[in-house]
Amino acid sequence: MVKILYVEDNEDNVYMLTNRLTRRGYEVVSARDGEQGIAMAASEAPALILMDLSLPVIDGWEATRRLKADTRTRTFR
């Protein structure tokens, strides 16, 4: 099963998209802020990350920069 990390702080969006993706056979894990998203990207090793850009703690722009700069999360399997 393909794992997707969804980094989003709006619970309604998380609920809607998670339901749609799981019905289509994807495993979805979610993070509520950029800091948690960075940590989960390293620990969960998702095939795809869907990143909101307006997030608390660390915004999506900075979180993406950090993920691309880290050799553990620069590319996924």
mmCIF file of the N, C-alpha and C atoms, coordinates in Angstrom:
data_MODEL
# 
_entry.id   MODEL 
# 
loop_
_atom_site.group_PDB 
_atom_site.id 
_atom_site.type_symbol 
_atom_site.label_atom_id 
_atom_site.label_alt_id 
_atom_site.label_comp_id 
_atom_site.label_asym_id 
_atom_site.label_entity_id 
_atom_site.label_seq_id 
_atom_site.pdbx_PDB_ins_code 
_atom_site.Cartn_x 
_atom_site.Cartn_y 
_atom_site.Cartn_z 
_atom_site.occupancy 
_atom_site.B_iso_or_equiv 
_atom_site.pdbx_formal_charge 
_atom_site.auth_seq_id 
_atom_site.auth_comp_id 
_atom_site.auth_asym_id 
_atom_site.auth_atom_id 
_atom_site.pdbx_PDB_model_num 
ATOM 1   N N  . MET A 1 1  ? 0.848   -1.181 0.000  1.00 0.00 ? 1  MET A N  1 
ATOM 2   C CA . MET A 1 1  ? 0.000   0.000  0.000  1.00 0.00 ? 1  MET A CA 1 
ATOM 3   C C  . MET A 1 1  ? 0.890   1.239  0.000  1.00 0.00 ? 1  MET A C  1 
ATOM 4   N N  . VAL A 1 2  ? 0.601   2.181  -0.860 1.00 0.00 ? 2  VAL A N  1 
ATOM 5   C CA . VAL A 1 2  ? 1.373   3.416  -0.966 1.00 0.00 ? 2  VAL A CA 1 
ATOM 6   C C  . VAL A 1 2  ? 0.995   4.341  0.185  1.00 0.00 ? 2  VAL A C  1 
ATOM 7   N N  . LYS A 1 3  ? 2.019   4.867  0.870  1.00 0.00 ? 3  LYS A N  1 
ATOM 8   C CA . LYS A 1 3  ? 1.792   5.750  2.014  1.00 0.00 ? 3  LYS A CA 1 
ATOM 9   C C  . LYS A 1 3  ? 1.947   7.205  1.596  1.00 0.00 ? 3  LYS A C  1 
ATOM 10  N N  . ILE A 1 4  ? 0.971   8.024  1.993  1.00 0.00 ? 4  ILE A N  1 
ATOM 11  C CA . ILE A 1 4  ? 0.977   9.462  1.727  1.00 0.00 ? 4  ILE A CA 1 
ATOM 12  C C  . ILE A 1 4  ? 0.975   10.197 3.060  1.00 0.00 ? 4  ILE A C  1 
ATOM 13  N N  . LEU A 1 5  ? 1.862   11.178 3.192  1.00 0.00 ? 5  LEU A N  1 
ATOM 14  C CA . LEU A 1 5  ? 1.874   12.069 4.349  1.00 0.00 ? 5  LEU A CA 1 
ATOM 15  C C  . LEU A 1 5  ? 1.156   13.345 3.947  1.00 0.00 ? 5  LEU A C  1 
ATOM 16  N N  . TYR A 1 6  ? 0.111   13.681 4.682  1.00 0.00 ? 6  TYR A N  1 
ATOM 17  C CA . TYR A 1 6  ? -0.672  14.890 4.420  1.00 0.00 ? 6  TYR A CA 1 
ATOM 18  C C  . TYR A 1 6  ? -0.424  15.860 5.563  1.00 0.00 ? 6  TYR A C  1 
ATOM 19  N N  . VAL A 1 7  ? 0.231   16.972 5.287  1.00 0.00 ? 7  VAL A N  1 
ATOM 20  C CA . VAL A 1 7  ? 0.551   17.977 6.304  1.00 0.00 ? 7  VAL A CA 1 
ATOM 21  C C  . VAL A 1 7  ? -0.445  19.111 6.143  1.00 0.00 ? 7  VAL A C  1 
ATOM 22  N N  . GLU A 1 8  ? -1.383  19.180 7.075  1.00 0.00 ? 8  GLU A N  1 
ATOM 23  C CA . GLU A 1 8  ? -2.516  20.108 6.970  1.00 0.00 ? 8  GLU A CA 1 
ATOM 24  C C  . GLU A 1 8  ? -3.050  20.391 8.369  1.00 0.00 ? 8  GLU A C  1 
ATOM 25  N N  . ASP A 1 9  ? -3.343  21.662 8.661  1.00 0.00 ? 9  ASP A N  1 
ATOM 26  C CA . ASP A 1 9  ? -3.855  22.021 9.982  1.00 0.00 ? 9  ASP A CA 1 
ATOM 27  C C  . ASP A 1 9  ? -5.373  22.142 10.028 1.00 0.00 ? 9  ASP A C  1 
ATOM 28  N N  . ASN A 1 10 ? -6.050  22.091 8.895  1.00 0.00 ? 10 ASN A N  1 
ATOM 29  C CA . ASN A 1 10 ? -7.504  22.182 8.861  1.00 0.00 ? 10 ASN A CA 1 
ATOM 30  C C  . ASN A 1 10 ? -8.092  20.768 8.951  1.00 0.00 ? 10 ASN A C  1 
ATOM 31  N N  . GLU A 1 11 ? -8.766  20.474 10.051 1.00 0.00 ? 11 GLU A N  1 
ATOM 32  C CA . GLU A 1 11 ? -9.275  19.123 10.284 1.00 0.00 ? 11 GLU A CA 1 
ATOM 33  C C  . GLU A 1 11 ? -10.303 18.683 9.254  1.00 0.00 ? 11 GLU A C  1 
ATOM 34  N N  . ASP A 1 12 ? -11.108 19.613 8.750  1.00 0.00 ? 12 ASP A N  1 
ATOM 35  C CA . ASP A 1 12 ? -12.089 19.260 7.724  1.00 0.00 ? 12 ASP A CA 1 
ATOM 36  C C  . ASP A 1 12 ? -11.396 18.786 6.447  1.00 0.00 ? 12 ASP A C  1 
ATOM 37  N N  . ASN A 1 13 ? -10.328 19.478 6.064  1.00 0.00 ? 13 ASN A N  1 
ATOM 38  C CA . ASN A 1 13 ? -9.574  19.069 4.875  1.00 0.00 ? 13 ASN A CA 1 
ATOM 39  C C  . ASN A 1 13 ? -8.926  17.706 5.074  1.00 0.00 ? 13 ASN A C  1 
ATOM 40  N N  . VAL A 1 14 ? -8.364  17.485 6.259  1.00 0.00 ? 14 VAL A N  1 
ATOM 41  C CA . VAL A 1 14 ? -7.727  16.195 6.557  1.00 0.00 ? 14 VAL A CA 1 
ATOM 42  C C  . VAL A 1 14 ? -8.767  15.085 6.466  1.00 0.00 ? 14 VAL A C  1 
ATOM 43  N N  . TYR A 1 15 ? -9.912  15.287 7.067  1.00 0.00 ? 15 TYR A N  1 
ATOM 44  C CA . TYR A 1 15 ? -10.980 14.285 7.062  1.00 0.00 ? 15 TYR A CA 1 
ATOM 45  C C  . TYR A 1 15 ? -11.414 13.955 5.632  1.00 0.00 ? 15 TYR A C  1 
ATOM 46  N N  . MET A 1 16 ? -11.692 14.985 4.831  1.00 0.00 ? 16 MET A N  1 
ATOM 47  C CA . MET A 1 16 ? -12.189 14.795 3.471  1.00 0.00 ? 16 MET A CA 1 
ATOM 48  C C  . MET A 1 16 ? -11.165 14.073 2.595  1.00 0.00 ? 16 MET A C  1 
ATOM 49  N N  . LEU A 1 17 ? -9.942  14.576 2.568  1.00 0.00 ? 17 LEU A N  1 
ATOM 50  C CA . LEU A 1 17 ? -8.954  13.989 1.663  1.00 0.00 ? 17 LEU A CA 1 
ATOM 51  C C  . LEU A 1 17 ? -8.507  12.605 2.131  1.00 0.00 ? 17 LEU A C  1 
ATOM 52  N N  . THR A 1 18 ? -8.383  12.407 3.431  1.00 0.00 ? 18 THR A N  1 
ATOM 53  C CA . THR A 1 18 ? -8.014  11.091 3.956  1.00 0.00 ? 18 THR A CA 1 
ATOM 54  C C  . THR A 1 18 ? -9.051  10.047 3.558  1.00 0.00 ? 18 THR A C  1 
ATOM 55  N N  . ASN A 1 19 ? -10.317 10.386 3.698  1.00 0.00 ? 19 ASN A N  1 
ATOM 56  C CA . ASN A 1 19 ? -11.375 9.445  3.302  1.00 0.00 ? 19 ASN A CA 1 
ATOM 57  C C  . ASN A 1 19 ? -11.316 9.124  1.818  1.00 0.00 ? 19 ASN A C  1 
ATOM 58  N N  . ARG A 1 20 ? -11.123 10.118 0.987  1.00 0.00 ? 20 ARG A N  1 
ATOM 59  C CA . ARG A 1 20 ? -11.055 9.885  -0.459 1.00 0.00 ? 20 ARG A CA 1 
ATOM 60  C C  . ARG A 1 20 ? -9.870  9.010  -0.838 1.00 0.00 ? 20 ARG A C  1 
ATOM 61  N N  . LEU A 1 21 ? -8.722  9.300  -0.239 1.00 0.00 ? 21 LEU A N  1 
ATOM 62  C CA . LEU A 1 21 ? -7.517  8.542  -0.596 1.00 0.00 ? 21 LEU A CA 1 
ATOM 63  C C  . LEU A 1 21 ? -7.550  7.116  -0.059 1.00 0.00 ? 21 LEU A C  1 
ATOM 64  N N  . THR A 1 22 ? -8.056  6.914  1.154  1.00 0.00 ? 22 THR A N  1 
ATOM 65  C CA . THR A 1 22 ? -8.110  5.554  1.697  1.00 0.00 ? 22 THR A CA 1 
ATOM 66  C C  . THR A 1 22 ? -9.102  4.692  0.915  1.00 0.00 ? 22 THR A C  1 
ATOM 67  N N  . ARG A 1 23 ? -10.177 5.275  0.427  1.00 0.00 ? 23 ARG A N  1 
ATOM 68  C CA . ARG A 1 23 ? -11.121 4.519  -0.408 1.00 0.00 ? 23 ARG A CA 1 
ATOM 69  C C  . ARG A 1 23 ? -10.485 4.067  -1.716 1.00 0.00 ? 23 ARG A C  1 
ATOM 70  N N  . ARG A 1 24 ? -9.450  4.767  -2.134 1.00 0.00 ? 24 ARG A N  1 
ATOM 71  C CA . ARG A 1 24 ? -8.752  4.411  -3.369 1.00 0.00 ? 24 ARG A CA 1 
ATOM 72  C C  . ARG A 1 24 ? -7.509  3.560  -3.109 1.00 0.00 ? 24 ARG A C  1 
ATOM 73  N N  . GLY A 1 25 ? -7.358  3.102  -1.863 1.00 0.00 ? 25 GLY A N  1 
ATOM 74  C CA . GLY A 1 25 ? -6.304  2.146  -1.554 1.00 0.00 ? 25 GLY A CA 1 
ATOM 75  C C  . GLY A 1 25 ? -5.006  2.712  -1.024 1.00 0.00 ? 25 GLY A C  1 
ATOM 76  N N  . TYR A 1 26 ? -4.963  3.994  -0.698 1.00 0.00 ? 26 TYR A N  1 
ATOM 77  C CA . TYR A 1 26 ? -3.746  4.595  -0.143 1.00 0.00 ? 26 TYR A CA 1 
ATOM 78  C C  . TYR A 1 26 ? -3.790  4.572  1.378  1.00 0.00 ? 26 TYR A C  1 
ATOM 79  N N  . GLU A 1 27 ? -2.620  4.491  1.974  1.00 0.00 ? 27 GLU A N  1 
ATOM 80  C CA . GLU A 1 27 ? -2.487  4.669  3.425  1.00 0.00 ? 27 GLU A CA 1 
ATOM 81  C C  . GLU A 1 27 ? -2.134  6.129  3.650  1.00 0.00 ? 27 GLU A C  1 
ATOM 82  N N  . VAL A 1 28 ? -2.890  6.819  4.503  1.00 0.00 ? 28 VAL A N  1 
ATOM 83  C CA . VAL A 1 28 ? -2.663  8.237  4.744  1.00 0.00 ? 28 VAL A CA 1 
ATOM 84  C C  . VAL A 1 28 ? -2.304  8.454  6.210  1.00 0.00 ? 28 VAL A C  1 
ATOM 85  N N  . VAL A 1 29 ? -1.184  9.141  6.425  1.00 0.00 ? 29 VAL A N  1 
ATOM 86  C CA . VAL A 1 29 ? -0.808  9.602  7.759  1.00 0.00 ? 29 VAL A CA 1 
ATOM 87  C C  . VAL A 1 29 ? -0.799  11.120 7.689  1.00 0.00 ? 29 VAL A C  1 
ATOM 88  N N  . SER A 1 30 ? -1.113  11.782 8.807  1.00 0.00 ? 30 SER A N  1 
ATOM 89  C CA . SER A 1 30 ? -1.207  13.239 8.744  1.00 0.00 ? 30 SER A CA 1 
ATOM 90  C C  . SER A 1 30 ? -0.454  13.895 9.890  1.00 0.00 ? 30 SER A C  1 
ATOM 91  N N  . ALA A 1 31 ? -0.019  15.109 9.599  1.00 0.00 ? 31 ALA A N  1 
ATOM 92  C CA . ALA A 1 31 ? 0.651   15.959 10.577 1.00 0.00 ? 31 ALA A CA 1 
ATOM 93  C C  . ALA A 1 31 ? -0.089  17.290 10.601 1.00 0.00 ? 31 ALA A C  1 
ATOM 94  N N  . ARG A 1 32 ? -0.125  17.920 11.750 1.00 0.00 ? 32 ARG A N  1 
ATOM 95  C CA . ARG A 1 32 ? -0.908  19.157 11.920 1.00 0.00 ? 32 ARG A CA 1 
ATOM 96  C C  . ARG A 1 32 ? -0.099  20.438 11.767 1.00 0.00 ? 32 ARG A C  1 
ATOM 97  N N  . ASP A 1 33 ? 1.229   20.343 11.739 1.00 0.00 ? 33 ASP A N  1 
ATOM 98  C CA . ASP A 1 33 ? 2.053   21.531 11.545 1.00 0.00 ? 33 ASP A CA 1 
ATOM 99  C C  . ASP A 1 33 ? 3.345   21.137 10.837 1.00 0.00 ? 33 ASP A C  1 
ATOM 100 N N  . GLY A 1 34 ? 4.092   22.133 10.405 1.00 0.00 ? 34 GLY A N  1 
ATOM 101 C CA . GLY A 1 34 ? 5.306   21.862 9.648  1.00 0.00 ? 34 GLY A CA 1 
ATOM 102 C C  . GLY A 1 34 ? 6.360   21.095 10.419 1.00 0.00 ? 34 GLY A C  1 
ATOM 103 N N  . GLU A 1 35 ? 6.500   21.403 11.684 1.00 0.00 ? 35 GLU A N  1 
ATOM 104 C CA . GLU A 1 35 ? 7.488   20.703 12.507 1.00 0.00 ? 35 GLU A CA 1 
ATOM 105 C C  . GLU A 1 35 ? 7.166   19.217 12.614 1.00 0.00 ? 35 GLU A C  1 
ATOM 106 N N  . GLN A 1 36 ? 5.913   18.906 12.883 1.00 0.00 ? 36 GLN A N  1 
ATOM 107 C CA . GLN A 1 36 ? 5.485   17.513 12.960 1.00 0.00 ? 36 GLN A CA 1 
ATOM 108 C C  . GLN A 1 36 ? 5.595   16.833 11.601 1.00 0.00 ? 36 GLN A C  1 
ATOM 109 N N  . GLY A 1 37 ? 5.327   17.573 10.532 1.00 0.00 ? 37 GLY A N  1 
ATOM 110 C CA . GLY A 1 37 ? 5.451   17.023 9.189  1.00 0.00 ? 37 GLY A CA 1 
ATOM 111 C C  . GLY A 1 37 ? 6.877   16.614 8.856  1.00 0.00 ? 37 GLY A C  1 
ATOM 112 N N  . ILE A 1 38 ? 7.836   17.440 9.251  1.00 0.00 ? 38 ILE A N  1 
ATOM 113 C CA . ILE A 1 38 ? 9.250   17.113 9.024  1.00 0.00 ? 38 ILE A CA 1 
ATOM 114 C C  . ILE A 1 38 ? 9.621   15.842 9.770  1.00 0.00 ? 38 ILE A C  1 
ATOM 115 N N  . ALA A 1 39 ? 9.215   15.754 11.027 1.00 0.00 ? 39 ALA A N  1 
ATOM 116 C CA . ALA A 1 39 ? 9.529   14.570 11.837 1.00 0.00 ? 39 ALA A CA 1 
ATOM 117 C C  . ALA A 1 39 ? 8.882   13.318 11.251 1.00 0.00 ? 39 ALA A C  1 
ATOM 118 N N  . MET A 1 40 ? 7.630   13.428 10.832 1.00 0.00 ? 40 MET A N  1 
ATOM 119 C CA . MET A 1 40 ? 6.927   12.266 10.285 1.00 0.00 ? 40 MET A CA 1 
ATOM 120 C C  . MET A 1 40 ? 7.476   11.853 8.927  1.00 0.00 ? 40 MET A C  1 
ATOM 121 N N  . ALA A 1 41 ? 7.965   12.793 8.143  1.00 0.00 ? 41 ALA A N  1 
ATOM 122 C CA . ALA A 1 41 ? 8.562   12.448 6.856  1.00 0.00 ? 41 ALA A CA 1 
ATOM 123 C C  . ALA A 1 41 ? 9.780   11.558 7.069  1.00 0.00 ? 41 ALA A C  1 
ATOM 124 N N  . ALA A 1 42 ? 10.559  11.858 8.095  1.00 0.00 ? 42 ALA A N  1 
ATOM 125 C CA . ALA A 1 42 ? 11.753  11.052 8.388  1.00 0.00 ? 42 ALA A CA 1 
ATOM 126 C C  . ALA A 1 42 ? 11.372  9.692  8.963  1.00 0.00 ? 42 ALA A C  1 
ATOM 127 N N  . SER A 1 43 ? 10.378  9.650  9.831  1.00 0.00 ? 43 SER A N  1 
ATOM 128 C CA . SER A 1 43 ? 10.036  8.389  10.501 1.00 0.00 ? 43 SER A CA 1 
ATOM 129 C C  . SER A 1 43 ? 9.118   7.487  9.676  1.00 0.00 ? 43 SER A C  1 
ATOM 130 N N  . GLU A 1 44 ? 8.240   8.055  8.875  1.00 0.00 ? 44 GLU A N  1 
ATOM 131 C CA . GLU A 1 44 ? 7.247   7.277  8.126  1.00 0.00 ? 44 GLU A CA 1 
ATOM 132 C C  . GLU A 1 44 ? 7.698   6.912  6.712  1.00 0.00 ? 44 GLU A C  1 
ATOM 133 N N  . ALA A 1 45 ? 8.652   7.648  6.155  1.00 0.00 ? 45 ALA A N  1 
ATOM 134 C CA . ALA A 1 45 ? 9.148   7.426  4.786  1.00 0.00 ? 45 ALA A CA 1 
ATOM 135 C C  . ALA A 1 45 ? 8.003   7.277  3.779  1.00 0.00 ? 45 ALA A C  1 
ATOM 136 N N  . PRO A 1 46 ? 7.168   8.314  3.623  1.00 0.00 ? 46 PRO A N  1 
ATOM 137 C CA . PRO A 1 46 ? 6.050   8.218  2.683  1.00 0.00 ? 46 PRO A CA 1 
ATOM 138 C C  . PRO A 1 46 ? 6.520   8.268  1.235  1.00 0.00 ? 46 PRO A C  1 
ATOM 139 N N  . ALA A 1 47 ? 5.686   7.763  0.341  1.00 0.00 ? 47 ALA A N  1 
ATOM 140 C CA . ALA A 1 47 ? 5.975   7.838  -1.090 1.00 0.00 ? 47 ALA A CA 1 
ATOM 141 C C  . ALA A 1 47 ? 5.678   9.233  -1.633 1.00 0.00 ? 47 ALA A C  1 
ATOM 142 N N  . LEU A 1 48 ? 4.770   9.956  -0.965 1.00 0.00 ? 48 LEU A N  1 
ATOM 143 C CA . LEU A 1 48 ? 4.341   11.275 -1.414 1.00 0.00 ? 48 LEU A CA 1 
ATOM 144 C C  . LEU A 1 48 ? 4.010   12.127 -0.196 1.00 0.00 ? 48 LEU A C  1 
ATOM 145 N N  . ILE A 1 49 ? 4.321   13.420 -0.269 1.00 0.00 ? 49 ILE A N  1 
ATOM 146 C CA . ILE A 1 49 ? 3.936   14.362 0.780  1.00 0.00 ? 49 ILE A CA 1 
ATOM 147 C C  . ILE A 1 49 ? 3.062   15.430 0.150  1.00 0.00 ? 49 ILE A C  1 
ATOM 148 N N  . LEU A 1 50 ? 1.875   15.625 0.726  1.00 0.00 ? 50 LEU A N  1 
ATOM 149 C CA . LEU A 1 50 ? 0.994   16.724 0.349  1.00 0.00 ? 50 LEU A CA 1 
ATOM 150 C C  . LEU A 1 50 ? 1.130   17.774 1.447  1.00 0.00 ? 50 LEU A C  1 
ATOM 151 N N  . MET A 1 51 ? 1.624   18.950 1.098  1.00 0.00 ? 51 MET A N  1 
ATOM 152 C CA . MET A 1 51 ? 1.990   19.967 2.095  1.00 0.00 ? 51 MET A CA 1 
ATOM 153 C C  . MET A 1 51 ? 1.147   21.225 1.929  1.00 0.00 ? 51 MET A C  1 
ATOM 154 N N  . ASP A 1 52 ? 0.428   21.596 2.982  1.00 0.00 ? 52 ASP A N  1 
ATOM 155 C CA . ASP A 1 52 ? -0.224  22.900 3.019  1.00 0.00 ? 52 ASP A CA 1 
ATOM 156 C C  . ASP A 1 52 ? 0.893   23.933 3.186  1.00 0.00 ? 52 ASP A C  1 
ATOM 157 N N  . LEU A 1 53 ? 0.733   25.107 2.637  1.00 0.00 ? 53 LEU A N  1 
ATOM 158 C CA . LEU A 1 53 ? 1.786   26.110 2.740  1.00 0.00 ? 53 LEU A CA 1 
ATOM 159 C C  . LEU A 1 53 ? 1.609   27.027 3.934  1.00 0.00 ? 53 LEU A C  1 
ATOM 160 N N  . SER A 1 54 ? 0.390   27.190 4.397  1.00 0.00 ? 54 SER A N  1 
ATOM 161 C CA . SER A 1 54 ? 0.104   28.053 5.541  1.00 0.00 ? 54 SER A CA 1 
ATOM 162 C C  . SER A 1 54 ? -0.147  27.188 6.766  1.00 0.00 ? 54 SER A C  1 
ATOM 163 N N  . LEU A 1 55 ? 0.931   26.927 7.518  1.00 0.00 ? 55 LEU A N  1 
ATOM 164 C CA . LEU A 1 55 ? 0.872   26.025 8.673  1.00 0.00 ? 55 LEU A CA 1 
ATOM 165 C C  . LEU A 1 55 ? 1.400   26.715 9.915  1.00 0.00 ? 55 LEU A C  1 
ATOM 166 N N  . PRO A 1 56 ? 0.962   26.261 11.092 1.00 0.00 ? 56 PRO A N  1 
ATOM 167 C CA . PRO A 1 56 ? 1.538   26.788 12.323 1.00 0.00 ? 56 PRO A CA 1 
ATOM 168 C C  . PRO A 1 56 ? 2.925   26.193 12.591 1.00 0.00 ? 56 PRO A C  1 
ATOM 169 N N  . VAL A 1 57 ? 3.634   26.763 13.526 1.00 0.00 ? 57 VAL A N  1 
ATOM 170 C CA . VAL A 1 57 ? 4.963   26.375 13.995 1.00 0.00 ? 57 VAL A CA 1 
ATOM 171 C C  . VAL A 1 57 ? 6.005   26.624 12.901 1.00 0.00 ? 57 VAL A C  1 
ATOM 172 N N  . ILE A 1 58 ? 6.021   25.817 11.846 1.00 0.00 ? 58 ILE A N  1 
ATOM 173 C CA . ILE A 1 58 ? 6.886   26.025 10.683 1.00 0.00 ? 58 ILE A CA 1 
ATOM 174 C C  . ILE A 1 58 ? 5.977   25.982 9.460  1.00 0.00 ? 58 ILE A C  1 
ATOM 175 N N  . ASP A 1 59 ? 6.001   27.041 8.639  1.00 0.00 ? 59 ASP A N  1 
ATOM 176 C CA . ASP A 1 59 ? 5.097   27.052 7.482  1.00 0.00 ? 59 ASP A CA 1 
ATOM 177 C C  . ASP A 1 59 ? 5.531   26.019 6.445  1.00 0.00 ? 59 ASP A C  1 
ATOM 178 N N  . GLY A 1 60 ? 4.651   25.739 5.513  1.00 0.00 ? 60 GLY A N  1 
ATOM 179 C CA . GLY A 1 60 ? 4.897   24.716 4.507  1.00 0.00 ? 60 GLY A CA 1 
ATOM 180 C C  . GLY A 1 60 ? 6.082   25.008 3.611  1.00 0.00 ? 60 GLY A C  1 
ATOM 181 N N  . TRP A 1 61 ? 6.323   26.270 3.323  1.00 0.00 ? 61 TRP A N  1 
ATOM 182 C CA . TRP A 1 61 ? 7.480   26.650 2.501  1.00 0.00 ? 61 TRP A CA 1 
ATOM 183 C C  . TRP A 1 61 ? 8.781   26.242 3.186  1.00 0.00 ? 61 TRP A C  1 
ATOM 184 N N  . GLU A 1 62 ? 8.911   26.620 4.464  1.00 0.00 ? 62 GLU A N  1 
ATOM 185 C CA . GLU A 1 62 ? 10.137  26.300 5.210  1.00 0.00 ? 62 GLU A CA 1 
ATOM 186 C C  . GLU A 1 62 ? 10.257  24.800 5.454  1.00 0.00 ? 62 GLU A C  1 
ATOM 187 N N  . ALA A 1 63 ? 9.157   24.147 5.765  1.00 0.00 ? 63 ALA A N  1 
ATOM 188 C CA . ALA A 1 63 ? 9.183   22.694 5.974  1.00 0.00 ? 63 ALA A CA 1 
ATOM 189 C C  . ALA A 1 63 ? 9.672   21.986 4.705  1.00 0.00 ? 63 ALA A C  1 
ATOM 190 N N  . THR A 1 64 ? 9.186   22.416 3.557  1.00 0.00 ? 64 THR A N  1 
ATOM 191 C CA . THR A 1 64 ? 9.613   21.819 2.290  1.00 0.00 ? 64 THR A CA 1 
ATOM 192 C C  . THR A 1 64 ? 11.091  22.066 2.038  1.00 0.00 ? 64 THR A C  1 
ATOM 193 N N  . ARG A 1 65 ? 11.571  23.280 2.319  1.00 0.00 ? 65 ARG A N  1 
ATOM 194 C CA . ARG A 1 65 ? 13.003  23.575 2.167  1.00 0.00 ? 65 ARG A CA 1 
ATOM 195 C C  . ARG A 1 65 ? 13.842  22.640 3.030  1.00 0.00 ? 65 ARG A C  1 
ATOM 196 N N  . ARG A 1 66 ? 13.402  22.433 4.268  1.00 0.00 ? 66 ARG A N  1 
ATOM 197 C CA . ARG A 1 66 ? 14.150  21.558 5.181  1.00 0.00 ? 66 ARG A CA 1 
ATOM 198 C C  . ARG A 1 66 ? 14.117  20.098 4.721  1.00 0.00 ? 66 ARG A C  1 
ATOM 199 N N  . LEU A 1 67 ? 12.989  19.650 4.220  1.00 0.00 ? 67 LEU A N  1 
ATOM 200 C CA . LEU A 1 67 ? 12.887  18.277 3.721  1.00 0.00 ? 67 LEU A CA 1 
ATOM 201 C C  . LEU A 1 67 ? 13.801  18.064 2.519  1.00 0.00 ? 67 LEU A C  1 
ATOM 202 N N  . LYS A 1 68 ? 13.874  19.053 1.637  1.00 0.00 ? 68 LYS A N  1 
ATOM 203 C CA . LYS A 1 68 ? 14.735  18.936 0.460  1.00 0.00 ? 68 LYS A CA 1 
ATOM 204 C C  . LYS A 1 68 ? 16.217  19.024 0.823  1.00 0.00 ? 68 LYS A C  1 
ATOM 205 N N  . ALA A 1 69 ? 16.539  19.711 1.907  1.00 0.00 ? 69 ALA A N  1 
ATOM 206 C CA . ALA A 1 69 ? 17.935  19.870 2.317  1.00 0.00 ? 69 ALA A CA 1 
ATOM 207 C C  . ALA A 1 69 ? 18.466  18.652 3.073  1.00 0.00 ? 69 ALA A C  1 
ATOM 208 N N  . ASP A 1 70 ? 17.580  17.860 3.647  1.00 0.00 ? 70 ASP A N  1 
ATOM 209 C CA . ASP A 1 70 ? 17.973  16.702 4.458  1.00 0.00 ? 70 ASP A CA 1 
ATOM 210 C C  . ASP A 1 70 ? 18.135  15.470 3.556  1.00 0.00 ? 70 ASP A C  1 
ATOM 211 N N  . THR A 1 71 ? 19.285  14.825 3.627  1.00 0.00 ? 71 THR A N  1 
ATOM 212 C CA . THR A 1 71 ? 19.534  13.665 2.770  1.00 0.00 ? 71 THR A CA 1 
ATOM 213 C C  . THR A 1 71 ? 18.578  12.505 3.058  1.00 0.00 ? 71 THR A C  1 
ATOM 214 N N  . ARG A 1 72 ? 18.041  12.425 4.283  1.00 0.00 ? 72 ARG A N  1 
ATOM 215 C CA . ARG A 1 72 ? 17.093  11.348 4.616  1.00 0.00 ? 72 ARG A CA 1 
ATOM 216 C C  . ARG A 1 72 ? 15.741  11.537 3.945  1.00 0.00 ? 72 ARG A C  1 
ATOM 217 N N  . THR A 1 73 ? 15.381  12.782 3.660  1.00 0.00 ? 73 THR A N  1 
ATOM 218 C CA . THR A 1 73 ? 14.040  13.050 3.126  1.00 0.00 ? 73 THR A CA 1 
ATOM 219 C C  . THR A 1 73 ? 14.064  13.709 1.744  1.00 0.00 ? 73 THR A C  1 
ATOM 220 N N  . ARG A 1 74 ? 15.227  13.903 1.182  1.00 0.00 ? 74 ARG A N  1 
ATOM 221 C CA . ARG A 1 74 ? 15.348  14.550 -0.129 1.00 0.00 ? 74 ARG A CA 1 
ATOM 222 C C  . ARG A 1 74 ? 14.632  13.744 -1.206 1.00 0.00 ? 74 ARG A C  1 
ATOM 223 N N  . THR A 1 75 ? 14.827  12.445 -1.195 1.00 0.00 ? 75 THR A N  1 
ATOM 224 C CA . THR A 1 75 ? 14.136  11.566 -2.149 1.00 0.00 ? 75 THR A CA 1 
ATOM 225 C C  . THR A 1 75 ? 13.540  10.408 -1.375 1.00 0.00 ? 75 THR A C  1 
ATOM 226 N N  . PHE A 1 76 ? 12.420  9.953  -1.861 1.00 0.00 ? 76 PHE A N  1 
ATOM 227 C CA . PHE A 1 76 ? 11.750  8.819  -1.216 1.00 0.00 ? 76 PHE A CA 1 
ATOM 228 C C  . PHE A 1 76 ? 11.753  7.641  -2.155 1.00 0.00 ? 76 PHE A C  1 
ATOM 229 N N  . ARG A 1 77 ? 11.549  6.469  -1.571 1.00 0.00 ? 77 ARG A N  1 
ATOM 230 C CA . ARG A 1 77 ? 11.548  5.229  -2.344 1.00 0.00 ? 77 ARG A CA 1 
ATOM 231 C C  . ARG A 1 77 ? 10.322  5.102  -3.174 1.00 0.00 ? 77 ARG A C  1 
# 
